[in-house]
Amino acid sequence: MSTLRATNLQNLSGSTISVGNVVNGTAKAWIAFSAVTGTIFTSFNVSSLVYIGSANWEITLINALPTAYGSVVVGGDRHDLIKNGHMVNSTKARVAGYQPGGSGYTGADPTYYSVAIFG
């Protein structure tokens, strides 16, 4: 295997960025999946996705983060129903949805989640 060693990267117009910024600022894992069927549409560094009940999902990573304090960013088609995402440990993240009350609420869970994990 070849090794590429560089301190900075430069685009064609001459702007540079530190390799450290690229490596440290890039998502270490991501996944987009159906919250209805659990079907994974696309993913990187994800070994499994498990429904753990009440609109909550657990994502297991192939390669662990350096610590258990990663950042989990969650999106989807029903932003009003996405509660949060958090790391359980260096190889597991959880995504939580909820069903808020109030008039106009249809009782429908999100139909898909998009998750990026940084760390």
Backbone as CSV, one residue per row, in Angstrom:
resi,resn,N_x,N_y,N_z,CA_x,CA_y,CA_z,C_x,C_y,C_z
1,MET,0.839,-1.169,0.000,0.000,0.000,0.000,0.888,1.236,0.000
2,SER,0.519,2.240,-0.767,1.261,3.497,-0.836,0.793,4.450,0.245
3,THR,1.667,5.323,0.659,1.346,6.340,1.650,1.530,7.707,1.023
4,LEU,0.509,8.530,1.137,0.572,9.903,0.668,0.845,10.779,1.874
5,ARG,1.936,11.549,1.830,2.286,12.428,2.944,2.226,13.876,2.473
6,ALA,1.488,14.684,3.209,1.347,16.097,2.857,0.970,16.885,4.099
7,THR,1.324,18.139,4.114,0.940,19.033,5.190,-0.292,19.834,4.794
8,ASN,-0.336,20.250,3.537,-1.443,21.048,3.025,-1.936,20.480,1.701
9,LEU,-3.186,20.787,1.386,-3.763,20.477,0.088,-4.050,21.798,-0.605
10,GLN,-3.883,21.824,-1.906,-4.112,23.063,-2.656,-5.054,22.767,-3.821
11,ASN,-6.055,23.664,-4.003,-6.938,23.487,-5.146,-6.331,24.168,-6.372
12,LEU,-6.984,24.067,-7.497,-6.436,24.584,-8.748,-6.285,26.102,-8.759
13,SER,-7.052,26.811,-7.941,-6.924,28.269,-7.892,-5.865,28.725,-6.890
14,GLY,-5.216,27.785,-6.196,-4.126,28.126,-5.298,-4.481,28.218,-3.826
15,SER,-5.757,28.065,-3.467,-6.146,28.093,-2.055,-5.687,26.814,-1.377
16,THR,-5.191,26.922,-0.140,-4.708,25.750,0.585,-5.505,25.529,1.860
17,ILE,-5.486,24.289,2.314,-6.097,23.915,3.583,-5.213,22.853,4.216
18,SER,-5.124,22.886,5.517,-4.328,21.921,6.260,-4.934,20.524,6.140
19,VAL,-4.100,19.508,5.958,-4.564,18.129,5.913,-5.242,17.775,7.238
20,GLY,-4.730,18.303,8.344,-5.341,18.057,9.656,-6.777,18.537,9.717
21,ASN,-7.068,19.681,9.098,-8.446,20.176,9.073,-9.350,19.245,8.280
22,VAL,-8.836,18.714,7.191,-9.627,17.798,6.372,-9.885,16.507,7.140
23,VAL,-8.858,15.930,7.723,-9.001,14.661,8.446,-9.889,14.832,9.674
24,ASN,-9.642,15.856,10.473,-10.399,16.037,11.716,-11.809,16.559,11.483
25,GLY,-12.049,17.214,10.356,-13.357,17.797,10.093,-14.259,16.951,9.224
26,THR,-13.847,15.744,8.919,-14.624,14.861,8.049,-15.428,13.869,8.895
27,ALA,-16.651,13.600,8.449,-17.474,12.622,9.159,-16.769,11.273,9.199
28,LYS,-16.779,10.635,10.349,-16.155,9.317,10.515,-17.115,8.197,10.150
29,ALA,-18.407,8.520,10.088,-19.425,7.554,9.679,-20.662,8.334,9.260
30,TRP,-21.457,7.727,8.370,-22.760,8.293,8.040,-23.686,7.188,7.599
31,ILE,-24.979,7.498,7.703,-25.994,6.528,7.289,-27.267,7.291,6.955
32,ALA,-27.953,6.837,5.929,-29.305,7.288,5.602,-30.153,6.023,5.540
33,PHE,-31.279,6.027,6.267,-32.075,4.807,6.336,-33.557,5.101,6.484
34,SER,-34.366,4.114,6.128,-35.808,4.206,6.266,-36.187,3.954,7.714
35,ALA,-36.923,4.887,8.300,-37.409,4.697,9.663,-38.657,3.821,9.680
36,VAL,-39.156,3.475,8.507,-40.324,2.604,8.400,-39.895,1.139,8.321
37,THR,-38.909,0.849,7.452,-38.507,-0.541,7.222,-37.128,-0.886,7.788
38,GLY,-36.317,0.132,8.121,-34.953,-0.120,8.571,-33.982,-0.347,7.427
39,THR,-34.440,-0.171,6.203,-33.579,-0.333,5.033,-32.522,0.766,5.013
40,ILE,-31.264,0.374,4.851,-30.168,1.338,4.762,-30.035,1.749,3.302
41,PHE,-30.181,3.065,3.034,-30.050,3.587,1.674,-28.588,3.753,1.285
42,THR,-27.801,4.295,2.195,-26.373,4.489,1.980,-25.703,4.602,3.342
43,SER,-24.437,4.192,3.402,-23.732,4.299,4.679,-22.234,4.231,4.445
44,PHE,-21.494,4.662,5.455,-20.039,4.565,5.474,-19.629,4.250,6.901
45,ASN,-18.789,3.245,7.096,-18.279,2.838,8.402,-19.395,2.411,9.360
46,VAL,-20.449,1.809,8.827,-21.563,1.321,9.641,-21.687,-0.181,9.434
47,SER,-21.675,-0.942,10.543,-21.807,-2.393,10.417,-23.238,-2.861,10.623
48,SER,-24.023,-2.123,11.435,-25.403,-2.564,11.638,-26.278,-1.416,12.120
49,LEU,-27.570,-1.623,11.904,-28.615,-0.703,12.345,-29.696,-1.549,12.995
50,VAL,-30.076,-1.201,14.240,-31.071,-1.998,14.974,-32.129,-1.070,15.540
51,TYR,-33.394,-1.421,15.316,-34.506,-0.691,15.920,-34.621,-1.142,17.372
52,ILE,-34.576,-0.191,18.311,-34.645,-0.560,19.734,-35.944,-0.104,20.386
53,GLY,-36.907,0.339,19.562,-38.233,0.665,20.065,-38.501,2.150,20.202
54,SER,-39.771,2.516,20.138,-40.244,3.889,20.354,-39.522,4.917,19.493
55,ALA,-39.387,4.634,18.216,-38.735,5.526,17.243,-37.252,5.736,17.547
56,ASN,-36.621,4.781,18.226,-35.200,4.865,18.571,-34.408,3.787,17.826
57,TRP,-33.230,4.171,17.343,-32.369,3.289,16.552,-30.962,3.287,17.102
58,GLU,-30.274,2.146,16.996,-28.872,2.047,17.404,-28.033,1.723,16.178
59,ILE,-26.972,2.497,16.005,-26.050,2.355,14.882,-24.724,1.852,15.427
60,THR,-24.207,0.759,14.865,-22.909,0.224,15.269,-21.892,0.512,14.174
61,LEU,-20.747,1.052,14.586,-19.693,1.417,13.646,-18.735,0.254,13.412
62,ILE,-18.147,0.208,12.236,-17.119,-0.781,11.924,-15.825,-0.416,12.641
63,ASN,-15.373,0.822,12.463,-14.152,1.315,13.101,-14.527,2.300,14.190
64,ALA,-14.024,2.087,15.382,-14.357,2.916,16.534,-13.816,4.334,16.386
65,LEU,-14.498,5.269,17.041,-13.981,6.629,17.163,-12.854,6.616,18.194
66,PRO,-12.000,7.632,18.200,-10.915,7.670,19.192,-11.429,7.740,20.636
67,THR,-12.615,8.334,20.835,-13.226,8.414,22.164,-14.731,8.174,22.018
68,ALA,-15.422,8.128,23.136,-16.873,7.959,23.122,-17.602,9.288,23.028
69,TYR,-16.880,10.363,22.794,-17.473,11.700,22.811,-17.622,12.285,21.418
70,GLY,-18.099,11.486,20.487,-18.325,11.969,19.137,-19.571,12.833,19.068
71,SER,-19.715,13.500,17.958,-20.878,14.340,17.708,-21.774,13.631,16.704
72,VAL,-23.046,13.505,17.037,-24.009,12.831,16.173,-24.989,13.883,15.662
73,VAL,-25.003,14.076,14.351,-25.870,15.064,13.719,-26.974,14.310,12.994
74,VAL,-28.232,14.667,13.293,-29.374,13.915,12.775,-30.293,14.826,11.972
75,GLY,-30.737,14.328,10.839,-31.743,15.007,10.029,-32.743,13.981,9.548
76,GLY,-33.759,14.441,8.886,-34.763,13.543,8.346,-35.918,14.311,7.773
77,ASP,-36.966,13.616,7.403,-38.092,14.278,6.761,-39.094,14.876,7.739
78,ARG,-39.018,14.532,9.007,-39.924,15.105,10.013,-39.085,15.701,11.140
79,HIS,-38.552,16.890,10.901,-37.682,17.530,11.885,-38.386,17.748,13.223
80,ASP,-39.703,17.900,13.199,-40.447,18.093,14.443,-40.475,16.832,15.301
81,LEU,-40.105,15.680,14.713,-40.150,14.423,15.450,-38.778,13.851,15.780
82,ILE,-37.720,14.553,15.397,-36.370,14.072,15.699,-35.933,14.692,17.015
83,LYS,-35.651,13.842,17.985,-35.310,14.315,19.331,-33.823,14.586,19.449
84,ASN,-32.968,13.582,19.219,-31.525,13.780,19.357,-30.754,12.571,18.848
85,GLY,-29.459,12.723,18.819,-28.547,11.631,18.558,-27.394,11.748,19.535
86,HIS,-26.866,10.634,19.977,-25.742,10.677,20.920,-24.920,9.398,20.806
87,MET,-23.679,9.481,21.226,-22.808,8.309,21.262,-23.068,7.550,22.553
88,VAL,-23.172,6.234,22.469,-23.298,5.364,23.637,-21.902,4.996,24.126
89,ASN,-21.026,4.677,23.173,-19.613,4.410,23.432,-18.874,4.692,22.123
90,SER,-17.636,4.282,21.988,-16.866,4.645,20.798,-17.299,3.907,19.527
91,THR,-18.168,2.893,19.659,-18.629,2.156,18.472,-20.140,2.161,18.273
92,LYS,-20.883,2.774,19.181,-22.343,2.778,19.055,-22.903,4.180,19.223
93,ALA,-23.860,4.503,18.330,-24.591,5.764,18.422,-26.074,5.444,18.465
94,ARG,-26.850,6.316,19.094,-28.301,6.152,19.115,-28.955,7.402,18.558
95,VAL,-30.033,7.180,17.839,-30.847,8.244,17.280,-32.227,8.096,17.883
96,ALA,-32.744,9.176,18.446,-34.035,9.117,19.129,-35.047,10.022,18.453
97,GLY,-36.218,9.477,18.221,-37.350,10.260,17.753,-38.374,10.334,18.873
98,TYR,-39.338,11.215,18.735,-40.407,11.273,19.726,-41.691,11.720,19.060
99,GLN,-42.771,11.513,19.747,-44.083,11.860,19.224,-44.690,12.958,20.084
100,PRO,-44.502,14.205,19.671,-45.036,15.306,20.467,-46.559,15.340,20.418
101,GLY,-47.160,15.843,21.477,-48.614,15.989,21.500,-49.018,17.312,20.873
102,GLY,-50.267,17.638,21.002,-50.751,18.916,20.486,-51.621,18.742,19.264
103,SER,-52.355,19.784,18.972,-53.259,19.721,17.827,-52.462,19.692,16.528
104,GLY,-52.963,18.974,15.570,-52.313,18.881,14.282,-51.295,17.757,14.183
105,TYR,-50.948,17.127,15.315,-49.989,16.020,15.265,-50.658,14.796,14.669
106,THR,-50.022,14.180,13.680,-50.624,13.058,12.961,-50.290,11.710,13.582
107,GLY,-49.308,11.647,14.475,-48.910,10.383,15.066,-47.938,9.604,14.208
108,ALA,-47.450,10.222,13.146,-46.543,9.529,12.228,-45.090,9.740,12.632
109,ASP,-44.324,8.652,12.624,-42.886,8.745,12.856,-42.217,9.292,11.602
110,PRO,-40.977,9.758,11.722,-40.236,10.130,10.506,-40.153,8.922,9.573
111,THR,-40.118,9.166,8.259,-39.993,8.046,7.332,-38.530,7.760,6.996
112,TYR,-37.630,8.724,7.217,-36.209,8.440,7.038,-35.369,9.318,7.946
113,TYR,-34.193,8.834,8.270,-33.185,9.576,9.027,-31.923,9.673,8.183
114,SER,-31.223,10.762,8.343,-29.865,10.930,7.808,-28.997,11.282,9.007
115,VAL,-27.914,10.530,9.209,-27.086,10.690,10.393,-25.615,10.803,9.968
116,ALA,-24.912,11.782,10.530,-23.456,11.902,10.345,-22.806,11.894,11.713
117,ILE,-21.703,11.175,11.832,-20.996,11.037,13.116,-19.581,11.576,12.946
118,PHE,-19.235,12.524,13.803,-17.912,13.139,13.798,-17.211,12.781,15.097
119,GLY,-15.896,12.684,15.067,-15.189,12.396,16.304,-13.710,12.289,16.120
